[in-house]
């Protein structure tokens, strides 16, 4: 299944999730995945169907798993980590990056 929506989450849905969203958008552009919608919000805004993939810090993985695939970040400000983990995800799930 191709990813159509990615949601970046944090506890409050403000600063850190927005920063992750910007990094995910940069990473997707680098990977040539410009058709994917990216949003940010708090864990309280997560429900089934809101996104195909969640990109979150390690601290809130348990709060979003079960609602879709999850990429957990060790360092939420690292564009390199986001790019590499998205590349790996697409390779594993779509057969190419």
C-alpha positions as CSV (number, residue, x, y, z in Angstrom):
1,X,0.0,0.0,0.0
2,X,1.4,3.4,-1.0
3,X,1.6,6.0,1.8
4,X,-0.8,8.9,1.1
5,X,-0.7,10.7,4.5
6,X,2.0,11.0,7.1
7,X,1.2,12.5,10.6
8,X,4.0,13.8,12.8
9,X,3.0,13.8,16.5
10,X,4.2,15.0,19.8
11,X,2.6,15.3,23.2
12,X,1.0,18.8,22.7
13,X,0.9,19.0,18.9
14,X,2.9,22.2,18.8
15,X,6.6,22.8,18.4
16,X,8.3,19.5,18.1
17,X,5.7,17.9,15.8
18,X,5.8,20.9,13.5
19,X,9.6,20.7,13.4
20,X,9.4,17.0,12.5
21,X,6.7,17.8,9.9
22,X,9.1,20.3,8.2
23,X,11.9,17.8,8.2
24,X,9.6,15.0,6.8
25,X,8.6,17.4,4.0
26,X,12.3,18.1,3.2
27,X,13.1,14.4,3.3
28,X,10.2,13.5,1.0
29,X,11.3,16.1,-1.5
30,X,14.8,14.6,-1.4
31,X,13.3,11.1,-2.0
32,X,11.1,12.3,-4.8
33,X,7.9,11.6,-2.8
34,X,6.0,14.9,-3.5
35,X,2.5,13.4,-3.6
36,X,2.4,12.5,0.1
37,X,0.3,14.8,2.4
38,X,2.1,15.6,5.7
39,X,0.5,17.1,8.9
40,X,1.3,17.5,12.5
41,X,-0.7,17.2,15.8
42,X,-0.9,15.9,19.3
43,X,-1.3,12.2,20.2
44,X,-4.8,13.1,21.3
45,X,-5.6,13.8,17.6
46,X,-4.6,10.3,16.5
47,X,-7.3,7.9,15.3
48,X,-7.8,5.1,12.8
49,X,-7.5,6.5,9.3
50,X,-6.0,9.9,10.1
51,X,-2.7,8.8,8.5
52,X,-1.0,5.8,6.9
53,X,2.3,6.5,8.6
54,X,3.3,8.3,11.9
55,X,6.7,9.8,12.5
56,X,7.2,10.4,16.2
57,X,9.9,10.6,18.9
58,X,10.7,7.4,20.7
59,X,8.8,8.7,23.8
60,X,5.4,8.5,22.2
61,X,5.6,5.4,20.0
62,X,3.3,3.4,22.4
63,X,0.6,6.2,22.1
64,X,0.3,5.9,18.3
65,X,1.1,2.2,17.5
66,X,-2.0,0.4,16.4
67,X,-3.2,3.3,14.3
68,X,-0.8,2.8,11.4
69,X,2.8,2.2,10.7
70,X,5.2,4.1,12.9
71,X,8.7,5.5,12.4
72,X,10.4,6.2,15.7
73,X,13.1,8.9,15.9
74,X,16.0,8.9,18.3
75,X,16.7,12.6,17.5
76,X,13.6,14.5,16.3
77,X,15.7,17.4,14.9
78,X,18.0,15.2,12.7
79,X,17.0,15.6,9.0
80,X,19.5,12.8,8.2
81,X,17.7,10.3,10.5
82,X,14.3,11.2,9.1
83,X,15.5,10.9,5.5
84,X,17.2,7.5,6.1
85,X,14.3,6.0,8.0
86,X,11.8,7.2,5.4
87,X,14.0,5.8,2.6
88,X,14.3,2.5,4.4
89,X,10.5,2.4,5.1
90,X,9.7,3.0,1.4
91,X,12.2,0.4,0.3
92,X,10.7,-2.2,2.6
93,X,7.0,-1.4,1.9
94,X,7.0,-0.2,-1.7
95,X,10.1,-2.0,-3.1
96,X,11.9,1.3,-3.9
97,X,12.6,4.7,-2.5
